[in-house]
Amino acid sequence: MMAPQIDGLKSPADFWTAMGNQLRASFTVTVTICVQILPEVTGPFVSTTQARLGVGGTVPGDHEFRIAGRVLAGGTGDPIGGAQVLLVETNRTVETNALGRFSFGLLSSGNYTLAVTHAAFADQSKAIVVPGASPTDYDVEMVP
């Protein structure tokens, strides 16, 4: 936790003097917390979620997306858990779960590259467009 001084007040004594009171012990505490903007997905698998940010979602062009996909074994379609999925343009990495699923949140629309690695498979890259047109746009198949 950090305790910065309030702009305009060089010391707490300035506040009490301005109030016409005697000097009292005081301190200022500012706390910053992380607030999750997009809730965790608990329902059926969704590949693209769109969020409008701003007052009432009325800010034109201010859209953010969450994308989700699967990493699958080529040929069999079996899910690959424990694969590292890198979203190259943002330098963010996530790991697939036991069902081979992964997701990235708060992305602007545009072109991106997924780079997937796993010890038992050859590295794979895939160019994607956000938002996608199909539920399988973000799925990646890997070969041993």
Backbone bond lengths (Angstrom), bond angles and torsions (degrees), N, CA, C in turn:
res aa  C-N    CA-C-N  psi(-1)  N-CA   C-N-CA  omega(-1)  CA-C   N-CA-C  phi
1 M - - - 1.437 - - 1.525 107.61 -
2 M 1.309 116.30 141.27 1.460 121.72 177.48 1.524 108.19 -116.08
3 A 1.313 117.60 149.89 1.465 121.92 179.20 1.532 109.52 -122.79
4 P 1.335 117.41 81.59 1.473 119.92 -179.32 1.524 110.68 -76.69
5 Q 1.334 116.16 160.40 1.456 120.21 176.15 1.518 109.53 -83.31
6 I 1.322 115.81 148.15 1.460 121.79 178.55 1.521 108.24 -72.13
7 D 1.341 116.91 138.49 1.455 121.17 177.12 1.521 109.78 -57.02
8 G 1.322 116.76 136.47 1.454 121.07 176.56 1.520 113.47 92.54
9 L 1.301 118.83 -23.74 1.461 121.61 177.25 1.521 108.35 -107.97
10 K 1.304 115.17 113.83 1.465 118.51 179.94 1.519 111.11 -77.54
11 S 1.326 115.83 -27.57 1.467 119.31 177.39 1.525 108.23 -151.98
12 P 1.329 118.27 155.93 1.465 120.67 177.32 1.527 112.76 -60.39
13 A 1.334 117.20 -25.21 1.463 120.27 179.47 1.533 110.70 -61.91
14 D 1.347 117.35 -32.87 1.464 120.73 178.14 1.528 110.90 -59.39
15 F 1.324 117.12 -38.71 1.460 121.32 179.96 1.523 110.75 -63.61
16 W 1.341 116.11 -49.93 1.464 119.69 -176.40 1.526 111.10 -67.41
17 T 1.327 118.04 -35.51 1.461 121.32 177.11 1.521 110.08 -64.48
18 A 1.339 117.28 -43.11 1.457 121.54 178.82 1.524 111.24 -63.31
19 M 1.323 117.86 -30.12 1.459 122.52 179.49 1.527 111.83 -82.50
20 G 1.335 117.73 -6.22 1.455 121.28 -179.82 1.506 113.33 74.34
21 N 1.310 117.07 22.11 1.460 121.86 -179.47 1.517 110.29 -111.13
22 Q 1.320 114.75 169.07 1.453 119.97 176.36 1.528 108.79 -73.94
23 L 1.313 114.51 155.64 1.465 120.84 179.31 1.525 110.17 -61.59
24 R 1.317 116.11 130.29 1.457 122.03 177.50 1.525 108.01 -125.91
25 A 1.289 115.53 152.95 1.464 119.89 177.46 1.525 109.00 -67.66
26 S 1.318 116.46 134.93 1.465 120.44 178.23 1.520 109.16 -157.13
27 F 1.297 114.55 162.83 1.453 121.03 174.38 1.517 108.37 -152.69
28 T 1.334 115.41 160.49 1.454 122.08 -179.54 1.518 108.40 -113.93
29 V 1.328 116.88 133.18 1.458 121.64 178.53 1.513 108.57 -125.25
30 T 1.326 116.89 127.73 1.453 122.70 174.38 1.517 107.79 -115.72
31 V 1.321 117.01 127.60 1.456 121.86 -179.34 1.521 108.32 -117.86
32 T 1.322 116.84 130.00 1.451 122.32 176.49 1.520 108.23 -109.92
33 I 1.344 116.29 128.19 1.454 120.36 179.74 1.523 109.64 -120.71
34 C 1.292 115.60 155.50 1.460 121.98 177.38 1.521 108.52 -90.34
35 V 1.328 116.47 127.50 1.450 121.65 178.62 1.522 107.85 -116.08
36 Q 1.304 116.37 124.40 1.453 121.11 -179.59 1.530 108.77 -75.75
37 I 1.341 116.70 117.91 1.461 121.37 -176.86 1.526 110.98 -77.90
38 L 1.305 116.23 -46.26 1.459 120.55 178.79 1.525 108.51 -101.74
39 P 1.330 118.38 123.59 1.468 119.83 -178.71 1.524 111.76 -67.94
40 E 1.324 115.02 157.87 1.456 119.99 175.82 1.524 109.52 -61.80
41 V 1.320 116.07 142.43 1.457 120.55 179.64 1.521 107.88 -82.65
42 T 1.342 116.30 121.25 1.459 120.07 -179.83 1.519 112.07 -118.36
43 G 1.316 117.95 -9.10 1.456 122.18 -178.02 1.514 111.68 -93.22
44 P 1.333 116.44 -154.49 1.461 120.84 178.89 1.524 111.40 -60.67
45 F 1.319 115.99 157.73 1.462 122.27 -178.67 1.526 110.45 -63.59
46 V 1.334 116.46 125.04 1.464 123.04 178.80 1.517 106.94 -124.01
47 S 1.343 117.31 131.39 1.459 119.43 -176.29 1.518 113.38 -87.45
48 T 1.331 119.68 -27.02 1.465 122.05 178.88 1.519 109.64 -139.97
49 T 1.321 116.20 128.72 1.453 122.46 175.41 1.519 107.13 -122.80
50 Q 1.325 117.49 134.68 1.455 121.63 -178.89 1.528 109.11 -110.13
51 A 1.327 116.36 135.34 1.465 121.90 176.69 1.517 108.60 -123.49
52 R 1.336 115.89 135.96 1.460 120.79 174.32 1.512 106.63 -102.56
53 L 1.324 116.14 122.71 1.446 120.92 -177.82 1.525 109.56 -105.34
54 G 1.309 117.16 143.23 1.455 122.25 -179.20 1.516 109.20 130.51
55 V 1.295 116.66 -178.16 1.455 121.65 -179.41 1.515 108.93 -69.42
56 G 1.307 117.16 110.56 1.461 121.71 -179.58 1.512 113.77 64.83
57 G 1.326 118.32 16.06 1.467 121.10 -179.55 1.505 112.70 66.03
58 T 1.337 117.10 30.05 1.455 120.34 -174.93 1.518 113.95 -101.23
59 V 1.326 117.68 1.89 1.454 119.84 -178.52 1.522 108.76 -76.38
60 P 1.361 118.93 114.57 1.467 120.72 -176.81 1.521 111.77 -61.93
61 G 1.321 115.92 134.11 1.458 121.76 175.87 1.520 114.55 74.53
62 D 1.318 118.41 3.67 1.454 121.41 -177.86 1.524 109.36 -97.02
63 H 1.335 116.26 72.17 1.461 122.52 -176.77 1.521 109.11 -114.48
64 E 1.287 115.70 141.67 1.452 122.18 174.83 1.524 107.60 -126.87
65 F 1.332 116.11 149.88 1.448 121.29 -176.30 1.515 110.53 -125.87
66 R 1.322 115.77 150.59 1.457 123.60 167.52 1.514 105.04 -113.60
67 I 1.316 116.00 130.22 1.467 119.71 177.49 1.522 108.29 -114.29
68 A 1.313 115.36 151.85 1.459 121.12 178.09 1.522 108.72 -144.50
69 G 1.295 115.20 143.82 1.458 119.99 179.72 1.520 110.28 -149.98
70 R 1.333 114.37 -173.22 1.466 120.54 179.78 1.516 108.83 -131.03
71 V 1.321 115.31 149.60 1.465 121.95 171.77 1.513 106.04 -107.91
72 L 1.348 115.27 121.52 1.460 121.61 -173.65 1.518 111.07 -125.23
73 A 1.322 115.80 152.88 1.460 121.51 174.87 1.514 108.45 -77.19
74 G 1.324 116.34 126.79 1.461 121.17 179.01 1.518 111.22 -61.61
75 G 1.309 116.30 138.09 1.459 121.82 180.00 1.507 112.95 91.75
76 T 1.334 118.05 -51.03 1.468 120.17 -177.03 1.531 112.17 -94.95
77 G 1.311 117.11 -28.04 1.458 120.26 -177.75 1.520 113.74 76.78
78 D 1.338 116.76 10.66 1.468 120.51 178.61 1.534 109.80 -70.05
79 P 1.328 117.25 142.03 1.466 119.85 178.70 1.527 111.07 -69.20
80 I 1.334 115.67 146.75 1.464 121.39 178.18 1.529 108.30 -113.18
81 G 1.320 116.04 106.59 1.457 121.09 176.53 1.517 110.43 -84.79
82 G 1.315 116.86 151.77 1.468 121.21 176.93 1.513 114.67 80.45
83 A 1.323 118.33 10.63 1.471 120.78 176.41 1.526 109.08 -80.72
84 Q 1.317 116.84 144.04 1.462 122.30 176.76 1.527 108.38 -93.22
85 V 1.341 116.21 123.33 1.462 121.68 -179.65 1.526 107.60 -113.39
86 L 1.329 115.99 118.08 1.457 122.53 -179.73 1.515 109.22 -105.73
87 L 1.321 117.41 127.90 1.457 122.56 171.15 1.528 104.76 -92.14
88 V 1.325 115.93 98.94 1.461 123.12 -166.29 1.524 112.85 -54.36
89 E 1.315 118.13 -47.96 1.466 121.62 -173.75 1.526 113.74 -66.29
90 T 1.325 117.85 -24.30 1.465 120.97 179.65 1.531 112.08 -106.34
91 N 1.335 116.76 -7.68 1.459 123.25 -178.23 1.535 111.98 57.48
92 R 1.336 116.28 35.52 1.468 121.51 176.81 1.519 108.94 -105.96
93 T 1.329 115.80 138.72 1.455 121.61 -179.09 1.522 109.85 -124.60
94 V 1.336 115.82 138.34 1.461 121.86 172.64 1.522 108.17 -130.81
95 E 1.328 115.97 163.39 1.466 121.29 177.83 1.518 108.81 -111.52
96 T 1.321 116.24 139.34 1.463 119.67 178.75 1.528 109.91 -71.48
97 N 1.344 115.26 148.81 1.460 120.11 177.15 1.528 109.35 -84.36
98 A 1.323 117.10 -172.68 1.469 121.40 -177.33 1.531 112.60 -62.45
99 L 1.346 117.07 -23.48 1.466 121.03 177.91 1.525 112.25 -90.69
100 G 1.348 116.80 6.98 1.457 121.47 179.73 1.522 113.37 77.10
101 R 1.315 117.86 11.80 1.474 121.21 -175.99 1.526 112.34 -89.67
102 F 1.335 114.76 148.98 1.457 122.45 175.61 1.523 108.23 -146.67
103 S 1.332 116.46 162.36 1.463 120.00 175.22 1.521 110.29 -152.59
104 F 1.332 115.04 153.58 1.458 123.57 174.53 1.519 107.20 -130.37
105 G 1.315 117.09 136.10 1.456 120.48 -179.48 1.508 112.87 -112.84
106 L 1.326 114.11 166.55 1.454 124.54 176.86 1.525 113.29 54.20
107 L 1.319 115.05 59.66 1.463 121.77 176.11 1.518 109.56 -111.03
108 S 1.313 116.39 142.17 1.456 121.04 171.80 1.522 107.86 -82.08
109 S 1.325 116.52 160.26 1.457 118.84 176.86 1.521 108.91 -65.23
110 G 1.323 116.15 149.90 1.463 120.13 179.67 1.509 111.95 150.66
111 N 1.329 114.71 -169.98 1.464 122.70 -178.67 1.531 109.55 -98.95
112 Y 1.332 114.68 135.50 1.457 121.21 -179.15 1.531 109.02 -137.85
113 T 1.354 114.89 170.21 1.461 121.14 176.85 1.524 108.74 -129.64
114 L 1.340 115.90 128.93 1.456 121.80 173.11 1.525 107.90 -96.75
115 A 1.318 118.24 129.71 1.463 122.99 175.18 1.530 106.80 -118.75
116 V 1.331 116.61 119.26 1.465 121.43 -173.75 1.524 109.79 -115.58
117 T 1.344 115.47 133.64 1.464 121.01 177.21 1.525 110.04 -130.59
118 H 1.320 114.84 146.98 1.467 123.05 175.15 1.520 106.66 -157.42
119 A 1.328 117.16 141.51 1.461 121.47 -175.33 1.524 113.35 -58.54
120 A 1.332 118.65 -33.10 1.464 121.75 -175.09 1.527 113.39 -92.42
121 F 1.338 117.93 1.29 1.464 120.84 -175.45 1.523 110.72 -135.04
122 A 1.327 115.19 158.73 1.470 120.76 176.03 1.529 108.47 -72.57
123 D 1.335 116.06 143.46 1.464 120.60 178.40 1.526 109.68 -59.18
124 Q 1.332 115.06 145.65 1.471 120.51 -176.65 1.523 109.03 -135.85
125 S 1.334 117.25 139.43 1.462 122.91 174.06 1.516 108.69 -122.02
126 K 1.340 115.13 148.96 1.461 119.63 179.22 1.519 108.86 -146.53
127 A 1.343 116.07 128.29 1.465 121.49 174.53 1.524 108.07 -81.29
128 I 1.347 115.91 134.27 1.464 120.52 179.97 1.524 110.07 -130.63
129 V 1.319 115.78 161.39 1.460 122.61 175.05 1.525 107.37 -122.18
130 V 1.330 116.18 132.14 1.466 122.09 177.93 1.517 108.09 -111.12
131 P 1.329 120.08 126.13 1.457 127.50 -0.12 1.521 111.40 -78.93
132 G 1.309 115.82 152.64 1.453 121.61 179.44 1.517 111.79 -82.84
133 A 1.321 115.41 163.02 1.462 120.87 -179.39 1.522 112.42 -97.76
134 S 1.330 116.62 -19.08 1.463 120.80 -174.29 1.535 109.70 -132.32
135 P 1.330 118.77 151.27 1.466 121.31 178.14 1.529 114.12 -61.48
136 T 1.330 118.25 -18.24 1.462 120.63 -178.59 1.531 112.50 -102.57
137 D 1.314 118.28 9.31 1.469 121.31 -177.92 1.519 113.57 -58.62
138 Y 1.323 117.84 -28.77 1.462 120.82 -175.08 1.530 112.77 -105.10
139 D 1.332 117.63 4.40 1.459 121.01 177.75 1.522 109.83 -74.55
140 V 1.336 116.15 143.63 1.461 122.17 -179.28 1.513 108.49 -127.28
141 E 1.342 116.88 128.52 1.462 121.72 175.89 1.511 109.41 -100.72
142 M 1.344 115.54 135.21 1.456 121.29 179.66 1.523 110.32 -118.12
143 V 1.327 115.63 150.56 1.469 120.62 178.03 1.522 108.29 -117.13
144 P 1.358 116.10 146.34 1.486 119.27 -179.78 1.520 112.14 -64.07
